[in-house]
Amino acid sequence: VSTACASFPNGLCWSADRRYLYVAESNLPGVSRVDPGDGSRVVALRFASGVPDGLCALPDGDVLISFYTPSLVLRWTPATG
C-alpha cells in the first residue's frame, strides 16, 4: 500500500469504515493513517514516549493501541475528515 511508514511499522488495522489503514510506528512513536488509494500518509497521533505496538479498530470507529512499553492499552478516537 505504501512505503511511507518507515519508523518501525508494527501494528496494522483498517479503520472501521475501511477507508484508511492505521499503522503503529514504534520508533515514531505514533500512529499513521494511510490512504490505500494513493498511498499518502498522515501522522495521525504522536506520543512523547513509549513504543506503540498493536492496533485494533472498534465498530464505533475508535482504535485500541497497545504498547510494548509501558505495558498499557489506550482507546483513541480519531479525528474525522
Secondary structure, DSSP 8 states (H G I E B T S, - for coil): --S---S-EEEEEE-TTSS-EEEEETTTTEEEEE-TTT--EEEEEE-SS-EEEEEEE-TTS-EEEEEEETTEEEEE-----
